[in-house]
Amino acid sequence: MSPHGTEPAIHTTDVLVVGFGGAGACAALEARAHGARVLAIDRFDGGGATAISGGVVYAGQTEVQQQAGVTDSVEAMVDYLAAEVGDVVSADTLRAFCEQSGPNISWLQSHGVPFEASLCPVKTSYPTDEWFLYYSGNESFRPFRDLARPAPRGHRAKGTSLPGRNLFAPLAASARSQGVDVLPHCRATRLIREAGRVIGVEATLLEGSSAAWHGWYERTAIQVGNYLPKLARFLRARAHRLEEHAGRTVRLHATQGVVLTTGGFIYNRELVETHAEPYRAGMPLGTAGCNGDGHQMGAEAGGQLARMDRISAWRFLNPPAAFTKGVLIDRAGHRFVNEALYGAAVGEAIVEHNGGRGLLVIDAALKNEARSQVGRGQTQWFQTAPALLNLWFNCRRADSIEALATLCKVDVDALRQTLDTYNSHTTQDTPDPYDKDDRAVLRPPFYVMDVGIRSKLWPLPTLTLGGLVVDEDSGAVRDGEHRSIDGLYAAGRAAIGVCAHQYVSGLSIADCVFSGRRAGKAAASAARLPL
């Protein structure tokens, strides 16, 4: 029964897509292209984490690269990603992902997503609005560049600042124009099964003014979340209460398949604490829709969850590039990572290998260099703001190694050895133990910044990577016996895929396209249940 005591409304379609973000839009478009009637539902207005992202798609051998004069190959992309993602998917699936990445960029363009062949001339975590093709991972760093020829594969949707909306909006518009029905403010609460097959979902639907307020609460929470987290939590609690008290129950039946594309679970703090407690102190990155609904519904239907402990923590030290010439030390005063690596690799080292603690040591010369690199058209506002904030308020001075050790609360002899080793390698032009290219001799006065997971002035963003185990040919959800669950598919960060072990910019959305299209096609090709 619905909250108001009436029988739930029943809607029937061929393919039901649960979650209308990047993966959901791609699944819906592909299912529709294969002749299925498609209904996509979303807990909020649609878009998910994709719409608030940087809009980057990781791809190789693309027309965009060719226009920029970039030479790339499938082999180089496979070799690089194999080193990043390990055995998270089979070698055949990784190759298929790389082979399809170029055509997938063209497919996105055919649905109106804008890309541009403007190659960023410097290494950065995210380019300014002049550039839309860049090195978005660790391709140019050792040991990766020794394993595969580097190439810029970060294809950023054209737009200003974080143009994730410019990637999602054309997909959503194309889906609607091609006959996909979209039902917003509809939260799936459980899967409906019959004779062992998933045949639909039960959901809570908000309409009218309740839906309008529901959307406003979440949009506002996204805007203020990084700066006023308590207000964001309050707004999201209001949205949740609307679901509980103003929603009506609907049953949505699917004659061919249900595709779960509900994103990650970083906003389900209980799940994070259960599976990845060391990351609990990190700042959640995403939307309130990233709360594990798909994970939990799939598991309740017998689906197997994997890599739930894999969370990507982002400590981007560049920009300003000067920060990467400093030294990151642990609680014992020892160095533990190449400071210039992609932010997810640095963040993982801080959390996994150092208990969440990280202190960045620079000197006066690097501090001045960092100031000159911030702003003035060289950084985005969301890069400028934290850099300046930390240069002003999270940068403590020490005039000697002894004073620095006291500030860092580490053994002075261990710290002296760390700095002496770092400086001697720099001056003698010997290889850096962590394969860093650009180094600087550090001299007093020193400055130290707290960059750990509990840093109050430099929050550490986190997102989840684990999800439902799926058949790598179809995206069908698999149970504990590795059998496919009839009628149930998953894609994007609700599923195990190329991005389920390690993150580089663009890999998640690229997998949303790859796995979303795969699941949509498989669901549309499944046998149709009799009405």
N, C-alpha and C positions, 0 to 999 in steps of 0.2 A: 504494500500500500504506500501511497505517496504521503508526504508530511501533512497534507490537507485531507487525507482520508479517502481519496478517489483512486480508482484503478490507474496504474501507470499508462501513459500513452505509449504506443508501439509504432516504431518506424522501421521500415525494411529497406535494405540496399544490398548491393553485391559485395562491395568491399568497404569496410568501415575503418577509417584511419583515426586513431586516438592520439591526439596531439598534433596541432597544425603549426609546426615550426619548420625549420629547414628540411629535416628528414621527412616530416609529414607531408609537406607540399610536394616534395619530389616523389614520394610514394603515391600520392593522390594523382599527380599528373601522369605517372607511368601506368597506373591501373586504368585510368581513363583512356589513355592511348591504346590500351589493349581491349577496349570495348566494354569495360565494366561500369556499372553505375557506382558512383563513389560518394560517400558521405564522410566528411572530415569534421571532427569535433575538437574543441579546444577549451581548456579550463578558463582562459581569459579571452583576449581579443585576437589571439593568434600571433605567431612570430617567435615565441619562446626566446631562448638564449640567442638564437641566430640573429634576431632582429635588433638586439642591443650589442652585438659583437662588432669586431673590426671588419666583418664582411670579407674575410680572407679565405681563399680556396687554394689548397696545395695541389699543384698539378705540373706535369712535365710534358714536353713535346707538344706544346700548344701553339696555336697561331699567334697568340699574344707574344709569346717568347720570340717567335720567328720575326715578328714585326719589330721587336726591340733589338734584334741582332744576336739573340742568345742561342747558343747551340746546346742541346740537351738530348738525352736518350733514355729509353725505358730501362736499359741495363744500369745506367748510372743512378737513376731514381730508385730502382729495386735495391741496388747495393747499399745506397745510403740509408733507406728506410729499414732495411733488414737489420742494420746496426742499431737503429733507434728503437724499433718496436719488438725486436726479438722474435719469439715464437708465438706471439699473440694470435696470429692467423697462420694458415698453411702457406708454404712458398707459392703454391699455385694461386691462392687468393691474393697474396701480396702482388704478384705479377699482374693478375687481372685488374687489380685496383690501379696499378701504375699505367697499364696499357689503356685503360678506359678514362684516365684522368684528363687527357687532352680532349678526346671527344666529349667528355662531360662539361668542359669549359664551353665548347661550342654549343652544346645542348642548353646550358644555362643562358648563353647569349641569345639563342633562338627563342627563349621565353622572356627576353627583355632585360636580362641582367647585364649592366654595363661594366666592361673592363677596359683598360687602357695600357698601351705598351710603353709606359714611361718608367724607365729603369732607375731605381734609387742608386745614387753613386756611392753611398756610404753604408756600412753595416750598422743597423739599428734594430731595436725590438719592434718598432713600428714607424713607418715613414710619415713625413709631413704630407700635406695635401697636394704637393707637386708630383708625387710619385705613387705608382700603383702596381709596380712589379718589383719584388725585392727578395733578398735572402732572408727567409722567415724562420730558419732553423739553425742548425749547427754545421751546415754544409761546408763552410769555408774554414772551419777549425779542425785541428788535429784532435783525435785520430781520423775523423770522418773524411777529411779531404784526401787522406792517403788511401782510403778504401774506395772512393768513388769521385769522379770528376764533379766538382761543385757546379751548381747552376741555381739561379734565382727561380724559385717555384711558388713564391707567395703571390697569388693573384688577388689583389684587393679590389673589391667592387668600387667603381668610381663614385666619389662623393666626398663630403667633408667630415673631418674628425673620425668618428666610428661609424662607417656607413653600412652597418649590418641591415638596416631597414631598406637600403637601396638594393640589397641582394634579395631579401625576403619579399618585399612588396611586389616586384614584377612577377615572382613565382606565384604568389597568392592571386594576383589579378589574372594571370594566365590560367590558373586552375579554375577559377570561377567562370572565365569566358569559355572554357572548354567543357563546362557542364558539371564540375565538381560542386556539390552542395556543402556549404560550410555552416556549422552550428556553433557559434561562440558561447562562452559562459556555460559550458556543459562539461561537467567533471565526471568522468567514468569512475565508478566506485567498485564494481566487481565484474568479472567475466561471467557470461552465461554459457553453460555447457550442457550438451545433450548427447547422450550415447557416446561419451568420450570426446566429442568434437566441440570446439568453441564456436558458438553460433551468434555471439553478440555481446553487448555489455548492458549493465544497468548503470544509469547515470543520473546526476542531479542537474537540472536545468534552471537557470535564472533568466527572467525575461523582464522587459519594461524598465522601469526606474531602478529596480534591484540590479539588473544587469549593467545599467549605466554606472551606478555607484560602484559596483564590483570592479568594473574596468578602471574607473578613476582611482580607486584605492591602490590597485597594483601598479598602474602607470606612475603615480606619485611616489610610491614606495621605491620603485626602480630609480627615480630621479634623485631621491634624497638618501638612498641606502648607504652609500659610501661615506656620507658626511653626518647623517643623523640616523644611525642604525636603530635607536630606540623608537623614533617616530615611524620608521619603516616597519618595525615589528608591530606597532600599534595599528597601523593602517592595514597590514595583512591579517591581523586578528579580526578586524572589522569585516574584511572580505570573507574570511572563513565563517564568521557568524551569519553573514548573508546566505552562504551556501547551506548552512544548517537550518536556518529558520524561514528563508524565503524561497528556497528551491523546490521544484517539484520533480518527482521521480519519473524518468522515462526509460523505456527499454528499446534498445536499438539492435535490430537483428541484421546479420550479415550472411548472405547465402553462400559466399565463397571464402571470406576470410576477414579476420580482424588484424590490423597492423598496429602494434604499439610503438609510437614515436614520441614518448612523453619526456625525453631528455634525461638528465641525471638525477641525483638525489641529494645534492649538497644542502638543500634547505630542509631536509629531514635530519635534524641534528641528532636524533636518537640513533638512526641508522649509521650516521657518520661516527658517532661515539662507539657503537657496537663493532663496526668493521675497521675503522681507521682512527682510533682515538688520538694518535699523535697529531692529527690534522684538525682536531676539534677547535683549536684556538684560532684557526685561520679565518679570514673573511670570506663568507660565501659569495660566489660569483655566479650570477644567473638570474633567474626569476623565481617567484614562488611556485611556479609550475614544475621546477626542478626539485620535486619532493619525493621522488621514488614511487609514484602511483603505478607506473607501468611495471617497475621491478616487482612490487608487492603483488599486483594482480597476476602477473605471469608466474610468480613463485607459488601462489595459492592454487593455480591451475596445474601445478606440477613441473613448471619450468625450472631449470637449473641456473642458479646465479654463480658468477665467477668474477674474480679479480675485484671484489668489493673493497679491498684494502687499497686499491690503486687510486690515489688522488693526486691531481696535478697542482702543485703550489708554485706560484709565480713570483720570483724575486728578480725583476729586471733592473740591473744596475746601469744599463745603457739604453737611453741617454740619461745623463751625460756620459760620454765614452771615457772621460777621465776617471770616473769611479772604478772602471774595470781594470785600471792600472794599479789600484791599491791591492791590499791583502785582506782576505777574509779569514778570520781566526775562530777557532772553536773555544770551548770552555777551558781547555788546557793551554791555550795560547798557540796552538798549532794551525797551520794552513791545511785546508782540506778539499779545495776544488779550484778549477780554472774559473776565475772570476768573470771572464769574458763570454762564457758559454750562454746559450739561450736560457731565459729566465726559469723555465721549468726544470732544467737540469740543475741550476744553482739552488732553486727552492727545494728540490728533492734532496740534495746533499745537506742542506740546512736541517731539514726535518728528519730524514732517515738516518743520516750518519753523524748528526751532531745534536740530537735531542731537541731540535727547534731553535737552538741558539746560533746566532751569527753576528759577528762584530766586524765592520769594515774599517780598516785603517788606511788613511791617506795622509798626505802631508800638506803643507801650506801651498806648495807649487801646484799640486793636483787640485786643491780646493779652488785656487784662482782659475785654473784651467776649466774646472767644472762650471764655475760661474759664467765664464765666457761662452760656454757651449749651450747654456740653457736659454730658451726664448729666442728672440730676434729672428723668428722664422725658421729656427733649426729644430724645434720640438713642437709636439702637439700640446694643447693646454693641459691634458691629463698627465702628460709627462713633465711639463714645466712646474705645475703646482707642487707635486710631492718632492721634486728635486730641490726647489727653493725652500720649501718647508723644512726639509731635512738639513739643508745647508745652514739655515738660520737657527733651528731649534733642536736639532738632533745631532749636533756636531760638536763634541766636547774636545777641548784642547789639552794637550799634554806636552810639556817642554822637554821631556826626556823619556827614555825607555822605561825608567823606573816609575815615573809618573803615569805613563801609559799603562803599565802593568797594574798599577793601583786602580786606575779608572776601569780597566777591563776585568779586574778581579782574577788575574791569572798569574802564574809563576813568572817572575821577572827573567829568570835564566831561560825558560822555555821560549818566552816571547823574544828575547834577545837573539836566540839561535834562529828562530823563524825569520826575523827581519834580516839578520846577517846573511843567512842562506839566500834569501830572496834578492838582496842587494848584490851579493857576490855573483849570482847567476846573471844578473842584469849587466853588471859592469864587465864581466869576463865573456859575455856573449855565448854562454853555455846554454844548452837546452833547458827549458823550464821543466821541472818535474811533472807539472800538470799541463804541459804543452801550450802554455799561453804565449802568444806572439808579442804583444805590446806590453812592456813592463817599464817601470820607472824606479829609480833609486829613491827610497823613502828616507828623508832626513827630518830631524826635529825642526820646528814644532810639528807634532803629529796631531791628527784629528781622528776621532773614532765615532762611528755611527752604529746604533743598534738596528740591525736589519733582520732580526730573528722573527719567528712566527708570532711572538707576543709584543712586538714593537708597537708602541702606542701612536707614534707619528708616521710610521711606514707600514701600514697593514699588509699582510701577505694574502693575496687573493687565492682562493682554492676552488677547484671544481672536480667532480667525480668522473671516473673513467670506466668503472666496472658495470656489468649488466647481465642480461639474460644470454645464455649460450644459444647460438643459432646455427642451423645448417648453413655452411658457407656457400652453397650453390643457390639456395632459395631464400634464406632469412627466416625459415621456419624455426620457432622456438623448440628447443630440445629439453627432454626431461632428464632425470638422474641416470637413466639407462641409455642415454644418448639417442633416444627415439624422438622423432618429430611429433609435436602435438598438433593434431589435425585442426586446421582452421586458424592457427595462431602464428603470427609473424612479429618480428621486432626489428627496428633499425635505429640508426643514430646512437646516441649515448644511452639509450635504454637497452642496447645490445652489446655483446662483445664484438668488436670490429678492429680495424687497423689502428684506431686511436685508443684502444683499451689498455695499453701498457704505458706509453709515453706520449707526450704532447709536444708538438711544434706548431707554430701559428699556421692555420689553414687546414691542418690535418683533420680536425673534428668536422668542419663543414664539408670538406671533401668526402669524408666517410658518410656524412648524412646524404650526400648526393648519390654516392656509390651504393650504399646499403639501402637507402630509401627506394631508389629505382628498382633494385633487385627484389625487395619485398613486395613492392607494388605490382611488378610484373608477375611474380609467382602467385600472389593472391588472386589476381585477375585471371590467371590461367588455370586455377583450381576448379575442380568439378563444382557445379552449382547445385545447392540443395533445392529440393522442390519447395515451392511456396506453400 
